[in-house]
Amino acid sequence: MIAASILFTLPKETNWAELRQKAAYRAESFYQHMPGLLTKAFVLNEQTGEYGGLYVWETREALDTFINSDTFKSSRSNFGEPVIKIFDVISYIEQGKLVK
């Protein structure tokens, strides 16, 4: 498994309520059935202007496919260039249970 944090820095004048609505729409419309995506948490820190996602993917290939997808390209065109950090998952707990 591979984890990634992908964070955009948005301007202070961003309409945060509208952004929350867009995130809910994107979660249902684009991410709910994305191949190889195990989990995604949409995250927001209004004080720093950071918005993005914390992801866990089945494989690095699934993550790479996402990074090259139209869905991610639309995020970049809407929010600019993100900071992307990628990690190997060395242990994973889901709903209180260890996943092997």
Z-matrix of the N, CA and C atoms (Angstrom, degrees):
N
C 1 1.447
C 2 1.531 1 109.76
N 3 1.312 2 113.40 1 152.86
C 4 1.462 3 122.22 2 -179.73
C 5 1.535 4 108.17 3 -129.41
N 6 1.321 5 116.15 4 137.71
C 7 1.465 6 121.25 5 174.85
C 8 1.525 7 108.69 6 -113.12
N 9 1.312 8 115.07 7 150.47
C 10 1.458 9 119.90 8 177.27
C 11 1.522 10 109.54 9 -143.85
N 12 1.317 11 114.16 10 139.97
C 13 1.467 12 119.24 11 166.83
C 14 1.520 13 105.85 12 -109.58
N 15 1.314 14 114.81 13 130.48
C 16 1.466 15 121.20 14 -179.91
C 17 1.527 16 106.44 15 -128.85
N 18 1.323 17 115.59 16 110.77
C 19 1.460 18 120.21 17 -173.65
C 20 1.526 19 111.38 18 -125.70
N 21 1.311 20 114.59 19 131.83
C 22 1.459 21 123.54 20 174.35
C 23 1.527 22 107.69 21 -102.76
N 24 1.314 23 117.62 22 147.76
C 25 1.460 24 121.43 23 172.93
C 26 1.521 25 107.30 24 -107.16
N 27 1.326 26 114.85 25 118.66
C 28 1.461 27 121.54 26 -175.52
C 29 1.523 28 110.60 27 -104.32
N 30 1.324 29 116.61 28 157.43
C 31 1.470 30 120.14 29 -179.73
C 32 1.531 31 111.60 30 -65.95
N 33 1.322 32 115.43 31 151.71
C 34 1.479 33 121.58 32 -179.68
C 35 1.525 34 112.05 33 -58.22
N 36 1.340 35 117.31 34 -29.54
C 37 1.473 36 120.21 35 -177.55
C 38 1.533 37 112.96 36 -82.30
N 39 1.313 38 118.02 37 7.40
C 40 1.468 39 121.81 38 178.33
C 41 1.526 40 110.09 39 -58.03
N 42 1.324 41 116.25 40 139.65
C 43 1.462 42 121.61 41 174.83
C 44 1.530 43 107.62 42 -79.90
N 45 1.333 44 116.39 43 97.50
C 46 1.467 45 121.11 44 -172.69
C 47 1.529 46 111.98 45 -67.56
N 48 1.304 47 117.80 46 -34.80
C 49 1.471 48 120.46 47 178.53
C 50 1.527 49 110.06 48 -64.89
N 51 1.318 50 116.48 49 -42.57
C 52 1.466 51 120.53 50 177.36
C 53 1.531 52 110.63 51 -64.91
N 54 1.319 53 116.60 52 -40.41
C 55 1.462 54 120.70 53 178.44
C 56 1.525 55 111.39 54 -61.19
N 57 1.317 56 117.42 55 -40.83
C 58 1.472 57 121.09 56 177.38
C 59 1.533 58 110.65 57 -61.41
N 60 1.319 59 117.36 58 -40.12
C 61 1.466 60 121.00 59 177.46
C 62 1.523 61 111.19 60 -65.26
N 63 1.327 62 116.64 61 -42.63
C 64 1.467 63 120.79 62 178.11
C 65 1.528 64 110.95 63 -62.25
N 66 1.328 65 116.81 64 -39.97
C 67 1.462 66 120.47 65 179.55
C 68 1.532 67 110.38 66 -62.91
N 69 1.319 68 116.97 67 -42.51
C 70 1.467 69 120.23 68 178.45
C 71 1.526 70 110.42 69 -62.90
N 72 1.315 71 117.10 70 -41.28
C 73 1.465 72 120.91 71 177.39
C 74 1.521 73 110.99 72 -63.36
N 75 1.335 74 116.83 73 -46.62
C 76 1.468 75 121.13 74 -178.64
C 77 1.533 76 110.91 75 -64.01
N 78 1.319 77 116.58 76 -37.67
C 79 1.469 78 119.83 77 179.17
C 80 1.519 79 110.28 78 -58.72
N 81 1.312 80 115.85 79 -47.15
C 82 1.467 81 120.41 80 -177.62
C 83 1.525 82 112.05 81 -74.97
N 84 1.314 83 117.61 82 -39.37
C 85 1.462 84 121.02 83 -172.19
C 86 1.528 85 114.14 84 -83.73
N 87 1.330 86 117.54 85 -33.41
C 88 1.458 87 119.49 86 -171.48
C 89 1.530 88 114.78 87 -116.97
N 90 1.319 89 117.75 88 -33.49
C 91 1.459 90 119.84 89 -169.64
C 92 1.530 91 114.51 90 -101.50
N 93 1.303 92 117.70 91 -21.64
C 94 1.453 93 121.38 92 -172.45
C 95 1.527 94 113.36 93 -56.70
N 96 1.311 95 118.19 94 -36.30
C 97 1.467 96 121.59 95 -177.69
C 98 1.526 97 112.13 96 -122.36
N 99 1.328 98 117.33 97 30.78
C 100 1.459 99 120.88 98 -177.69
C 101 1.530 100 110.23 99 -72.48
N 102 1.324 101 117.61 100 127.53
C 103 1.466 102 120.54 101 -178.92
C 104 1.525 103 112.78 102 -59.15
N 105 1.320 104 115.90 103 130.77
C 106 1.453 105 122.07 104 176.35
C 107 1.512 106 115.90 105 83.19
N 108 1.337 107 117.80 106 -7.94
C 109 1.467 108 120.72 107 -179.90
C 110 1.522 109 109.45 108 -86.38
N 111 1.328 110 116.58 109 118.89
C 112 1.464 111 120.57 110 178.24
C 113 1.516 112 111.35 111 -86.95
N 114 1.338 113 116.86 112 -46.45
C 115 1.460 114 120.55 113 178.48
C 116 1.524 115 109.90 114 -148.53
N 117 1.323 116 114.53 115 152.27
C 118 1.454 117 121.15 116 170.94
C 119 1.512 118 107.85 117 -144.79
N 120 1.321 119 115.39 118 129.64
C 121 1.459 120 121.52 119 171.32
C 122 1.521 121 106.92 120 -109.55
N 123 1.315 122 116.97 121 120.50
C 124 1.450 123 120.74 122 172.07
C 125 1.531 124 106.53 123 -76.67
N 126 1.333 125 117.11 124 129.59
C 127 1.460 126 120.49 125 -176.13
C 128 1.521 127 110.56 126 -126.13
N 129 1.327 128 114.68 127 150.96
C 130 1.464 129 121.48 128 -177.81
C 131 1.520 130 108.93 129 -149.24
N 132 1.330 131 116.03 130 134.57
C 133 1.454 132 122.46 131 170.99
C 134 1.524 133 106.23 132 -129.16
N 135 1.330 134 115.99 133 100.45
C 136 1.460 135 120.45 134 -176.06
C 137 1.529 136 111.96 135 -63.89
N 138 1.336 137 118.39 136 -30.33
C 139 1.461 138 121.03 137 -178.70
C 140 1.533 139 111.45 138 -66.01
N 141 1.339 140 117.34 139 -38.74
C 142 1.462 141 120.24 140 -178.93
C 143 1.520 142 112.46 141 -97.85
N 144 1.341 143 116.79 142 -11.64
C 145 1.457 144 121.21 143 -177.97
C 146 1.516 145 113.43 144 79.53
N 147 1.327 146 117.41 145 11.18
C 148 1.463 147 120.50 146 -179.25
C 149 1.525 148 111.12 147 -83.34
N 150 1.323 149 114.70 148 134.58
C 151 1.464 150 122.65 149 179.47
C 152 1.523 151 107.03 150 -143.52
N 153 1.304 152 116.23 151 140.30
C 154 1.458 153 118.52 152 176.82
C 155 1.503 154 112.31 153 168.01
N 156 1.336 155 114.52 154 -144.58
C 157 1.446 156 118.96 155 -175.20
C 158 1.514 157 113.13 156 -143.22
N 159 1.319 158 113.59 157 151.25
C 160 1.454 159 122.88 158 169.85
C 161 1.519 160 105.54 159 -111.88
N 162 1.328 161 117.13 160 120.13
C 163 1.454 162 123.20 161 -169.74
C 164 1.523 163 110.91 162 -119.88
N 165 1.329 164 116.12 163 150.18
C 166 1.456 165 122.45 164 165.00
C 167 1.526 166 106.46 165 -128.12
N 168 1.335 167 114.84 166 126.01
C 169 1.460 168 122.53 167 -176.86
C 170 1.520 169 110.14 168 -114.92
N 171 1.316 170 116.97 169 151.59
C 172 1.462 171 121.82 170 176.12
C 173 1.522 172 111.40 171 -62.81
N 174 1.346 173 116.49 172 -42.01
C 175 1.464 174 121.54 173 -175.75
C 176 1.522 175 110.39 174 -143.09
N 177 1.310 176 115.80 175 162.94
C 178 1.461 177 121.50 176 174.65
C 179 1.531 178 109.88 177 -64.87
N 180 1.325 179 116.61 178 -34.38
C 181 1.465 180 120.33 179 178.86
C 182 1.528 181 111.16 180 -62.04
N 183 1.347 182 116.82 181 -39.68
C 184 1.467 183 119.99 182 178.00
C 185 1.526 184 110.82 183 -63.62
N 186 1.334 185 116.71 184 -41.73
C 187 1.461 186 120.64 185 176.66
C 188 1.525 187 110.56 186 -62.70
N 189 1.326 188 117.27 187 -46.52
C 190 1.464 189 120.61 188 -179.92
C 191 1.528 190 111.84 189 -61.12
N 192 1.336 191 116.27 190 -39.23
C 193 1.464 192 120.49 191 177.00
C 194 1.525 193 110.07 192 -61.19
N 195 1.323 194 116.98 193 -42.48
C 196 1.460 195 121.17 194 177.73
C 197 1.525 196 111.17 195 -62.67
N 198 1.330 197 117.27 196 -47.02
C 199 1.462 198 120.91 197 -177.91
C 200 1.532 199 111.34 198 -60.39
N 201 1.323 200 117.51 199 -26.88
C 202 1.465 201 121.65 200 178.45
C 203 1.527 202 113.26 201 -97.37
N 204 1.330 203 117.55 202 6.67
C 205 1.466 204 121.33 203 -175.18
C 206 1.524 205 112.29 204 -84.01
N 207 1.332 206 115.32 205 162.41
C 208 1.464 207 121.01 206 174.78
C 209 1.525 208 111.22 207 -63.64
N 210 1.337 209 117.18 208 -33.47
C 211 1.465 210 120.73 209 178.75
C 212 1.523 211 110.18 210 -59.61
N 213 1.333 212 116.62 211 -47.69
C 214 1.463 213 119.64 212 -179.38
C 215 1.525 214 111.18 213 -71.36
N 216 1.313 215 117.23 214 -35.90
C 217 1.474 216 120.32 215 176.53
C 218 1.525 217 110.53 216 -60.14
N 219 1.344 218 117.11 217 -38.14
C 220 1.466 219 119.46 218 178.96
C 221 1.525 220 110.71 219 -67.95
N 222 1.335 221 117.45 220 -34.94
C 223 1.468 222 119.78 221 175.81
C 224 1.518 223 110.38 222 -63.30
N 225 1.318 224 116.47 223 -43.71
C 226 1.468 225 120.04 224 178.95
C 227 1.531 226 111.07 225 -62.94
N 228 1.333 227 116.87 226 -40.46
C 229 1.472 228 118.29 227 -179.46
C 230 1.524 229 110.96 228 -69.69
N 231 1.327 230 117.95 229 -30.46
C 232 1.467 231 121.38 230 178.82
C 233 1.525 232 113.38 231 -80.40
N 234 1.340 233 117.17 232 -36.22
C 235 1.467 234 120.11 233 -168.51
C 236 1.524 235 114.85 234 -120.61
N 237 1.342 236 118.64 235 -7.30
C 238 1.455 237 120.77 236 -178.68
C 239 1.521 238 112.11 237 94.80
N 240 1.314 239 115.38 238 -167.88
C 241 1.464 240 120.38 239 -178.02
C 242 1.526 241 110.29 240 -82.98
N 243 1.327 242 116.70 241 129.34
C 244 1.464 243 119.88 242 -179.24
C 245 1.528 244 111.81 243 -90.28
N 246 1.318 245 114.70 244 167.68
C 247 1.458 246 122.00 245 166.13
C 248 1.524 247 105.55 246 -94.62
N 249 1.331 248 116.09 247 122.52
C 250 1.458 249 121.86 248 -178.04
C 251 1.520 250 108.68 249 -114.14
N 252 1.331 251 116.10 250 127.13
C 253 1.460 252 121.97 251 174.52
C 254 1.522 253 107.32 252 -124.00
N 255 1.334 254 115.72 253 133.63
C 256 1.468 255 121.65 254 -175.84
C 257 1.523 256 108.82 255 -120.66
N 258 1.331 257 115.35 256 138.70
C 259 1.455 258 122.21 257 -175.71
C 260 1.524 259 110.66 258 -135.66
N 261 1.325 260 116.85 259 147.36
C 262 1.461 261 121.03 260 166.43
C 263 1.520 262 107.59 261 -77.29
N 264 1.320 263 117.08 262 137.49
C 265 1.461 264 121.44 263 175.36
C 266 1.526 265 106.88 264 -89.55
N 267 1.323 266 116.29 265 118.78
C 268 1.470 267 119.46 266 -177.09
C 269 1.519 268 112.29 267 -101.75
N 270 1.331 269 116.99 268 -14.75
C 271 1.459 270 122.25 269 173.25
C 272 1.522 271 106.48 270 -160.22
N 273 1.324 272 116.54 271 144.36
C 274 1.463 273 120.03 272 -171.80
C 275 1.522 274 109.80 273 -142.00
N 276 1.317 275 116.19 274 127.00
C 277 1.462 276 122.23 275 177.44
C 278 1.521 277 107.88 276 -117.45
N 279 1.310 278 115.87 277 130.23
C 280 1.460 279 121.56 278 178.57
C 281 1.523 280 108.21 279 -127.33
N 282 1.310 281 115.71 280 123.72
C 283 1.460 282 122.89 281 -179.07
C 284 1.521 283 111.64 282 49.33
N 285 1.343 284 114.69 283 45.31
C 286 1.450 285 121.04 284 175.86
C 287 1.515 286 115.91 285 78.81
N 288 1.345 287 116.68 286 5.21
C 289 1.461 288 119.32 287 -178.30
C 290 1.517 289 110.03 288 -121.65
N 291 1.334 290 115.54 289 138.24
C 292 1.446 291 121.33 290 176.92
C 293 1.510 292 109.13 291 -70.37
N 294 1.337 293 116.85 292 129.75
C 295 1.459 294 123.04 293 178.24
C 296 1.509 295 107.04 294 -103.39
N 297 1.298 296 116.36 295 131.17
C 298 1.480 297 119.84 296 -179.58
C 299 1.493 298 111.07 297 -108.31
